[in-house]
Amino acid sequence: MTNAEAWDYAIGMIKVDGLEPTAAFKEYIEKEKRGEITMDDAKRFLDKKYKMKETTNA
């Protein structure tokens, strides 16, 4: 399976849940498909955007 096919599959799985990736994430996907960024770059993008912030219980 190519990276492009893997991304297409992943997007399809997201859509099954009735969700749609953001335009910014779609652009990151296209950049990764073209080899302009790495999968690690895409992971950092997602972690930065969606990672839950830890809370402290005082």
Backbone atoms as SQL, in Angstrom:
CREATE TABLE atoms (id INTEGER PRIMARY KEY, chain TEXT, resi INTEGER, resn TEXT, atom TEXT, x REAL, y REAL, z REAL);
INSERT INTO atoms VALUES
  (1, 'A', 1, 'MET', 'N', 0.849, -1.171, 0.000),
  (2, 'A', 1, 'MET', 'CA', 0.000, 0.000, 0.000),
  (3, 'A', 1, 'MET', 'C', 0.899, 1.241, 0.000),
  (4, 'A', 2, 'THR', 'N', 0.598, 2.173, -0.871),
  (5, 'A', 2, 'THR', 'CA', 1.358, 3.422, -0.926),
  (6, 'A', 2, 'THR', 'C', 0.878, 4.366, 0.171),
  (7, 'A', 3, 'ASN', 'N', 1.664, 5.415, 0.419),
  (8, 'A', 3, 'ASN', 'CA', 1.238, 6.429, 1.386),
  (9, 'A', 3, 'ASN', 'C', -0.083, 7.061, 0.967),
  (10, 'A', 4, 'ALA', 'N', -0.214, 7.355, -0.312),
  (11, 'A', 4, 'ALA', 'CA', -1.447, 7.976, -0.809),
  (12, 'A', 4, 'ALA', 'C', -2.641, 7.059, -0.554),
  (13, 'A', 5, 'GLU', 'N', -2.477, 5.765, -0.808),
  (14, 'A', 5, 'GLU', 'CA', -3.562, 4.819, -0.564),
  (15, 'A', 5, 'GLU', 'C', -3.882, 4.718, 0.924),
  (16, 'A', 6, 'ALA', 'N', -2.852, 4.735, 1.755),
  (17, 'A', 6, 'ALA', 'CA', -3.053, 4.674, 3.201),
  (18, 'A', 6, 'ALA', 'C', -3.826, 5.903, 3.688),
  (19, 'A', 7, 'TRP', 'N', -3.453, 7.084, 3.177),
  (20, 'A', 7, 'TRP', 'CA', -4.174, 8.297, 3.558),
  (21, 'A', 7, 'TRP', 'C', -5.617, 8.246, 3.085),
  (22, 'A', 8, 'ASP', 'N', -5.835, 7.795, 1.860),
  (23, 'A', 8, 'ASP', 'CA', -7.199, 7.695, 1.340),
  (24, 'A', 8, 'ASP', 'C', -8.039, 6.751, 2.201),
  (25, 'A', 9, 'TYR', 'N', -7.451, 5.656, 2.631),
  (26, 'A', 9, 'TYR', 'CA', -8.139, 4.704, 3.506),
  (27, 'A', 9, 'TYR', 'C', -8.459, 5.367, 4.842),
  (28, 'A', 10, 'ALA', 'N', -7.472, 6.055, 5.418),
  (29, 'A', 10, 'ALA', 'CA', -7.669, 6.713, 6.714),
  (30, 'A', 10, 'ALA', 'C', -8.777, 7.762, 6.628),
  (31, 'A', 11, 'ILE', 'N', -8.778, 8.554, 5.570),
  (32, 'A', 11, 'ILE', 'CA', -9.813, 9.573, 5.393),
  (33, 'A', 11, 'ILE', 'C', -11.178, 8.910, 5.249),
  (34, 'A', 12, 'GLY', 'N', -11.221, 7.797, 4.534),
  (35, 'A', 12, 'GLY', 'CA', -12.472, 7.051, 4.391),
  (36, 'A', 12, 'GLY', 'C', -12.996, 6.567, 5.742),
  (37, 'A', 13, 'MET', 'N', -12.090, 6.093, 6.597),
  (38, 'A', 13, 'MET', 'CA', -12.491, 5.633, 7.924),
  (39, 'A', 13, 'MET', 'C', -13.021, 6.791, 8.767),
  (40, 'A', 14, 'ILE', 'N', -12.418, 7.941, 8.633),
  (41, 'A', 14, 'ILE', 'CA', -12.892, 9.124, 9.364),
  (42, 'A', 14, 'ILE', 'C', -14.300, 9.488, 8.893),
  (43, 'A', 15, 'LYS', 'N', -14.505, 9.443, 7.591),
  (44, 'A', 15, 'LYS', 'CA', -15.805, 9.825, 7.028),
  (45, 'A', 15, 'LYS', 'C', -16.908, 8.841, 7.412),
  (46, 'A', 16, 'VAL', 'N', -16.559, 7.580, 7.628),
  (47, 'A', 16, 'VAL', 'CA', -17.541, 6.586, 8.067),
  (48, 'A', 16, 'VAL', 'C', -18.185, 7.032, 9.375),
  (49, 'A', 17, 'ASP', 'N', -17.402, 7.701, 10.201),
  (50, 'A', 17, 'ASP', 'CA', -17.918, 8.200, 11.479),
  (51, 'A', 17, 'ASP', 'C', -18.661, 9.523, 11.325),
  (52, 'A', 18, 'GLY', 'N', -18.836, 9.975, 10.091),
  (53, 'A', 18, 'GLY', 'CA', -19.554, 11.216, 9.857),
  (54, 'A', 18, 'GLY', 'C', -18.710, 12.453, 10.090),
  (55, 'A', 19, 'LEU', 'N', -17.392, 12.287, 10.103),
  (56, 'A', 19, 'LEU', 'CA', -16.486, 13.403, 10.337),
  (57, 'A', 19, 'LEU', 'C', -15.803, 13.807, 9.040),
  (58, 'A', 20, 'GLU', 'N', -15.256, 14.999, 9.032),
  (59, 'A', 20, 'GLU', 'CA', -14.526, 15.507, 7.865),
  (60, 'A', 20, 'GLU', 'C', -13.239, 16.162, 8.357),
  (61, 'A', 21, 'PRO', 'N', -12.086, 15.785, 7.788),
  (62, 'A', 21, 'PRO', 'CA', -10.839, 16.438, 8.187),
  (63, 'A', 21, 'PRO', 'C', -10.873, 17.926, 7.845),
  (64, 'A', 22, 'THR', 'N', -10.168, 18.721, 8.635),
  (65, 'A', 22, 'THR', 'CA', -10.110, 20.155, 8.376),
  (66, 'A', 22, 'THR', 'C', -9.313, 20.419, 7.101),
  (67, 'A', 23, 'ALA', 'N', -9.505, 21.604, 6.563),
  (68, 'A', 23, 'ALA', 'CA', -8.751, 21.996, 5.360),
  (69, 'A', 23, 'ALA', 'C', -7.255, 22.008, 5.651),
  (70, 'A', 24, 'ALA', 'N', -6.873, 22.468, 6.842),
  (71, 'A', 24, 'ALA', 'CA', -5.452, 22.507, 7.205),
  (72, 'A', 24, 'ALA', 'C', -4.866, 21.097, 7.245),
  (73, 'A', 25, 'PHE', 'N', -5.611, 20.150, 7.801),
  (74, 'A', 25, 'PHE', 'CA', -5.105, 18.777, 7.854),
  (75, 'A', 25, 'PHE', 'C', -5.053, 18.163, 6.464),
  (76, 'A', 26, 'LYS', 'N', -6.041, 18.459, 5.630),
  (77, 'A', 26, 'LYS', 'CA', -6.012, 17.951, 4.252),
  (78, 'A', 26, 'LYS', 'C', -4.772, 18.466, 3.520),
  (79, 'A', 27, 'GLU', 'N', -4.396, 19.720, 3.766),
  (80, 'A', 27, 'GLU', 'CA', -3.193, 20.279, 3.136),
  (81, 'A', 27, 'GLU', 'C', -1.948, 19.539, 3.634),
  (82, 'A', 28, 'TYR', 'N', -1.899, 19.240, 4.929),
  (83, 'A', 28, 'TYR', 'CA', -0.780, 18.461, 5.461),
  (84, 'A', 28, 'TYR', 'C', -0.714, 17.093, 4.804),
  (85, 'A', 29, 'ILE', 'N', -1.861, 16.459, 4.601),
  (86, 'A', 29, 'ILE', 'CA', -1.894, 15.156, 3.941),
  (87, 'A', 29, 'ILE', 'C', -1.315, 15.263, 2.540),
  (88, 'A', 30, 'GLU', 'N', -1.721, 16.268, 1.797),
  (89, 'A', 30, 'GLU', 'CA', -1.212, 16.442, 0.431),
  (90, 'A', 30, 'GLU', 'C', 0.294, 16.691, 0.430),
  (91, 'A', 31, 'LYS', 'N', 0.786, 17.473, 1.383),
  (92, 'A', 31, 'LYS', 'CA', 2.226, 17.714, 1.481),
  (93, 'A', 31, 'LYS', 'C', 2.973, 16.420, 1.770),
  (94, 'A', 32, 'GLU', 'N', 2.411, 15.582, 2.637),
  (95, 'A', 32, 'GLU', 'CA', 3.060, 14.302, 2.960),
  (96, 'A', 32, 'GLU', 'C', 3.046, 13.386, 1.745),
  (97, 'A', 33, 'LYS', 'N', 1.936, 13.373, 1.009),
  (98, 'A', 33, 'LYS', 'CA', 1.852, 12.554, -0.204),
  (99, 'A', 33, 'LYS', 'C', 2.905, 12.973, -1.227),
  (100, 'A', 34, 'ARG', 'N', 3.180, 14.301, -1.313),
  (101, 'A', 34, 'ARG', 'CA', 4.165, 14.818, -2.271),
  (102, 'A', 34, 'ARG', 'C', 5.603, 14.700, -1.755),
  (103, 'A', 35, 'GLY', 'N', 5.761, 14.285, -0.502),
  (104, 'A', 35, 'GLY', 'CA', 7.099, 14.135, 0.063),
  (105, 'A', 35, 'GLY', 'C', 7.692, 15.432, 0.592),
  (106, 'A', 36, 'GLU', 'N', 6.857, 16.465, 0.753),
  (107, 'A', 36, 'GLU', 'CA', 7.343, 17.754, 1.240),
  (108, 'A', 36, 'GLU', 'C', 7.532, 17.760, 2.755),
  (109, 'A', 37, 'ILE', 'N', 6.796, 16.898, 3.450),
  (110, 'A', 37, 'ILE', 'CA', 6.946, 16.737, 4.896),
  (111, 'A', 37, 'ILE', 'C', 6.956, 15.240, 5.199),
  (112, 'A', 38, 'THR', 'N', 7.337, 14.912, 6.402),
  (113, 'A', 38, 'THR', 'CA', 7.364, 13.507, 6.795),
  (114, 'A', 38, 'THR', 'C', 6.119, 13.166, 7.609),
  (115, 'A', 39, 'MET', 'N', 5.931, 11.902, 7.834),
  (116, 'A', 39, 'MET', 'CA', 4.830, 11.449, 8.682),
  (117, 'A', 39, 'MET', 'C', 5.020, 11.992, 10.099),
  (118, 'A', 40, 'ASP', 'N', 6.267, 12.106, 10.547),
  (119, 'A', 40, 'ASP', 'CA', 6.534, 12.677, 11.875),
  (120, 'A', 40, 'ASP', 'C', 6.061, 14.134, 11.937),
  (121, 'A', 41, 'ASP', 'N', 6.247, 14.887, 10.850),
  (122, 'A', 41, 'ASP', 'CA', 5.758, 16.263, 10.797),
  (123, 'A', 41, 'ASP', 'C', 4.235, 16.288, 10.946),
  (124, 'A', 42, 'ALA', 'N', 3.556, 15.393, 10.251),
  (125, 'A', 42, 'ALA', 'CA', 2.094, 15.330, 10.329),
  (126, 'A', 42, 'ALA', 'C', 1.658, 14.941, 11.745),
  (127, 'A', 43, 'LYS', 'N', 2.381, 14.015, 12.370),
  (128, 'A', 43, 'LYS', 'CA', 2.064, 13.613, 13.735),
  (129, 'A', 43, 'LYS', 'C', 2.227, 14.790, 14.697),
  (130, 'A', 44, 'ARG', 'N', 3.308, 15.545, 14.544),
  (131, 'A', 44, 'ARG', 'CA', 3.518, 16.712, 15.405),
  (132, 'A', 44, 'ARG', 'C', 2.397, 17.733, 15.217),
  (133, 'A', 45, 'PHE', 'N', 1.972, 17.925, 13.971),
  (134, 'A', 45, 'PHE', 'CA', 0.867, 18.830, 13.673),
  (135, 'A', 45, 'PHE', 'C', -0.391, 18.405, 14.434),
  (136, 'A', 46, 'LEU', 'N', -0.711, 17.118, 14.354),
  (137, 'A', 46, 'LEU', 'CA', -1.900, 16.615, 15.038),
  (138, 'A', 46, 'LEU', 'C', -1.761, 16.691, 16.550),
  (139, 'A', 47, 'ASP', 'N', -0.587, 16.322, 17.057),
  (140, 'A', 47, 'ASP', 'CA', -0.370, 16.375, 18.505),
  (141, 'A', 47, 'ASP', 'C', -0.524, 17.799, 19.022),
  (142, 'A', 48, 'LYS', 'N', 0.033, 18.745, 18.299),
  (143, 'A', 48, 'LYS', 'CA', -0.032, 20.137, 18.722),
  (144, 'A', 48, 'LYS', 'C', -1.471, 20.650, 18.692),
  (145, 'A', 49, 'LYS', 'N', -2.200, 20.265, 17.679),
  (146, 'A', 49, 'LYS', 'CA', -3.559, 20.773, 17.501),
  (147, 'A', 49, 'LYS', 'C', -4.570, 20.081, 18.408),
  (148, 'A', 50, 'TYR', 'N', -4.420, 18.773, 18.619),
  (149, 'A', 50, 'TYR', 'CA', -5.483, 18.020, 19.275),
  (150, 'A', 50, 'TYR', 'C', -5.121, 17.384, 20.615),
  (151, 'A', 51, 'LYS', 'N', -3.870, 17.404, 20.988),
  (152, 'A', 51, 'LYS', 'CA', -3.488, 16.767, 22.243),
  (153, 'A', 51, 'LYS', 'C', -4.129, 17.506, 23.416),
  (154, 'A', 52, 'MET', 'N', -4.715, 16.733, 24.293),
  (155, 'A', 52, 'MET', 'CA', -5.360, 17.329, 25.457),
  (156, 'A', 52, 'MET', 'C', -4.311, 17.878, 26.408),
  (157, 'A', 53, 'LYS', 'N', -4.596, 19.015, 26.947),
  (158, 'A', 53, 'LYS', 'CA', -3.700, 19.600, 27.905),
  (159, 'A', 53, 'LYS', 'C', -3.932, 18.967, 29.255),
  (160, 'A', 54, 'GLU', 'N', -2.834, 18.705, 29.942),
  (161, 'A', 54, 'GLU', 'CA', -2.961, 18.115, 31.273),
  (162, 'A', 54, 'GLU', 'C', -3.456, 19.176, 32.238),
  (163, 'A', 55, 'THR', 'N', -4.296, 18.756, 33.143),
  (164, 'A', 55, 'THR', 'CA', -4.782, 19.666, 34.167),
  (165, 'A', 55, 'THR', 'C', -4.228, 19.224, 35.507),
  (166, 'A', 56, 'THR', 'N', -4.074, 20.158, 36.386),
  (167, 'A', 56, 'THR', 'CA', -3.601, 19.830, 37.721),
  (168, 'A', 56, 'THR', 'C', -4.770, 19.958, 38.681),
  (169, 'A', 57, 'ASN', 'N', -4.850, 19.051, 39.571),
  (170, 'A', 57, 'ASN', 'CA', -5.880, 19.099, 40.607),
  (171, 'A', 57, 'ASN', 'C', -5.279, 19.718, 41.855),
  (172, 'A', 58, 'ALA', 'N', -5.667, 20.925, 42.162),
  (173, 'A', 58, 'ALA', 'CA', -5.100, 21.601, 43.313),
  (174, 'A', 58, 'ALA', 'C', -6.009, 21.499, 44.506);
